[in-house]
Amino acid sequence: MSRIRSSGLLLPSPSSGLRAIRTVVHSYSTGFADLAGFFAQLEQDWRGWDDVRSWRSLEGDLSIEARHQFGHVQLRVTLRAYGPGWGNDGWTASANLTIDPGEQLSQIATDPSCLPSR
């Protein structure tokens, strides 16, 4: 499960066999309100939408892409850790989640820490 702390969001990757944890810095004035708003908009449009919707954290450590396909919401969650230099140092981990556009999406919209861990 993901956990929200005052210092950021710790989000383990939900893919089987992969565990990536990154502290994600939130906006100092609004916290993760924009992330909650992103999921609230997905919940409002639970019947479907065209194209890809995306959200990105303040420093780009966490990004989420959402598609509505085949009657479900498909999320791609990507964590990034940047290296200290300008090169390709660091790492990236991505996982795909399929969630129900009804009750499951409503729970996540209310509390993004409810994102499934598998």
Helices and strands as residue ranges (DSSP letters): E 3-5, E 8-10, E 23-24, H 33-44, E 53-56, E 62-69, E 72-82, E 90-99, H 103-110, G 112-114
